[in-house]
Structures are given as C-alpha cells and as structure tokens.
Amino acid sequence: MASDGSLPDSMRAQFLDDFNTPYSLRTVPVPTIGSPNEILIKVDAASYCHTDAVLAAGQMKPNPPSLPHIGCHEFAGTIVALPKDSSSTFKIGDRVGVPGRSFSPCGTCFECEAGPTPEDPDADPPGYSVYCSGALNNGISRPGGFREYAIVDSRQLSPIPDGLSAVDTAVLMCAGVTIYNALKRCALRPGQRVGIVGCGGGLGHLGLQFATKMGFKVLGVDNADAPLQVARNIETGARIVDSRVQSADDVAIEIGAEDGKQDRGDMGLDSVVILPESQKAFDYGIGLLRNHGRCVLVSFPERGFHVSARDIVFRDISIVGSLVGSNKTSREVLQFAAEHGVRAVLKTFPLARLNDLVAEYHKGEGGKLVIDMSLPD
C-alpha cells in the first residue's frame, strides 16, 4: 500500500509460464473485486506446498491449470479492500489466513447443501463446502498467493489469532489443516497410539506437534537423515524411527511389549497417517497397525497404492482418505496452534527469490519453505 493508505495500481507476481520451467517475476495490475463475497488482501506470507511442485511439473491431473499461472494455495495477509455494502464480518486491517479451497462454490450441489452431520460435525454450513466440485481453488485453478495482492473469497478466511505471525499462519492453511484433519479422522481417544509416516516433512513435523498436544502417544517414521533430524529436534516426546534401520514388525512388537500385550495381533498402533507417495511407506505404516487399526491416507500417488486384501479381511484394517478440512476446522487449527505453541520449522525467502526456494524444496530436507513479503530482495 502507498504511504497514504491508498492502493497501488500495480504489483509484483511470480508466474509459471510453462511446466518444468522457473517462475518469472513480473509487474501486473492489482486485481479488483468482482463479487459481493470477494475481498482484496495484501499478501504477507505465501507458503510452498508439495502440490505446488506437482502442479509446476505438469502432473496436476486430470485438470492442469491454464498458463501462465500464479501458484500458492496456503497464504496469509491483511485485508485492504471490501466490496461496497459488504455483509462480511471482516473489516479492513484484519489479518487472515487463506486456504486453497474453496473459491466461489456453487452453493447448490449436494456437497454445498449437506451441512454438518452426526458423522461429520465439522462440515461447512449449508451453502458452502470445501468439497464443492464446481468451486475454484486459489493457486490451483485460479491465481494464488505468490503475488503482492490477491482476491480471496471472504467465506474461506480464518482470522489470525494474536501470537501467530503471517509466516506461521501461511504454513497452517494447507499443511497444518491437512494433517490436523487427518489426525481427527484417526478417530482416537487421548492415550491411544498414532503413527505419522513421513514425520520430518512439511505436514509430518506439524503432525508430531498436533498429535502430542491432542494427548496421543506418537510414533514418527522417516527414512532420510535431514527430515529425521527435523523430527528429532522438535521437543514433542514422540518416538522417532528410522525405517531404514528398524522394521515395522520389530517396532510393533516393541510397542506391544511396552503395553503388556501378549498376542501379536494386539501389538502396534491404533492408527497411522501416511504422508509419502511411496508403496514402501504405505506398507510400513500398515505393518505398524494392530488388528482393527485405521490407516488414514493423505498422499495420492499417480499409480495409487497396492493394498493387501489379507490385511483388510483377516486383520480388519480400515483405510480412509483425508483431504484438507472445513472452514470450521481451519479456524480451529489456528486457535489450537496459537494456544499450544505449534510452529513449523521453516526457512523464509523474499518474493523475488521464489526459484531459490523451489531449489531448496527439491533438496528434501524437511520442514516448510515460505515467501515472506517483508523481506528485501
């Protein structure tokens, strides 16, 4: 914004002009509000997600974005303009977190009309759903947060609690809400055991913190030195396992012995969350489960996973998926993180160095990478 509080005519944005190419920084007009539900924010922080890498590689199927494209579907900012006669509860100056889903949902499909149910009490109210197939998504099917100003849907937004910075918030708007929702889908009681396979990555290391603060006994699993170090450096009390060194069977038996179990089928975890797009990771996670355990899938590799019918039939293992969470859940995540001190391990870059951030991402060293708009070029 200008020093007098007025909005500038132009802004900088990072564009993906073609798949498998670097981003290009250009100056373009500041977007304008086009509907009663739209709000203009000044982007303060924009986080890089695995899905950004998938999209940039041209692997977003079956509907890749049109090019050129502005990515980022987890960001945070400050409201700088509202539509005329706005009925939104937000006001200019409010700090807000922005998830990717769901921009301008139809409001009339079965997803939008469903509302909360006994099976899903956290669902969005009637008229809006993050699962609306007709909606657009920030940073995926429409422009995202790798720019200085962005139009967002007021119904998407989560107020940022005191104590959370924009950088802290940005990583929670996809990575945070996704792993938090996955942990809720584990359907566990405090004191039960949960495993997070891929515990040193962007979602995983947040999951270690959320799960321990939820009162679960937590096991983290990874198979690379840098992510394992990220997980071990976080003071959660979780047990961290290197899957290159210990087999799932040995870990499950150790857990069973600690719990005083005698039967192998009763040894292991009550639930496990699978984050890597790896058959080995999936098999390892299933191997950690006790009979009647639940596997929650967050990853979705292009070729899928091979599932053993024997595990499902003879061990009664259930497998469910989890994709982000409702707006109620997004707001809950921010409040939970602020209250319990959940913070990402992260590195920050200025907007002009987005390509350096991408190069850092491909090193696979864990944690989260974030564009901090306050940093000088």
Secondary structure, DSSP 8 states (H G I E B T S, - for coil): --TTS---SEEEEEEE-STTS-EEEEEEE-----STTEEEEEEEEEEE-HHHHHHHTT---S----SSB---SSEEEEEEE--TT---S--TT-EEEE-SS-BS--S-SHHHHH---SS-TTS--TT--TT-TT-B-BTTTB--SSBSEEEEEGGG-EE--TT--HHHHHHIIIIIHHHHHHHHHT---TT-EEEEETTTSHHHHHHHHHHHHTT-EEEEEE-SHHHHHHHHHS-S--EEEETTTS-HHHHHHHHHHHTT--SGGG-SEEEEEE-SS-HHHHHHHHHHEEEEEEEEE----TT-----HHHHHHS--EEEE-----HHHHHHHHHHHHHHT----EEEE-GGGHHHHHHHHTT---SEEEEETTS--
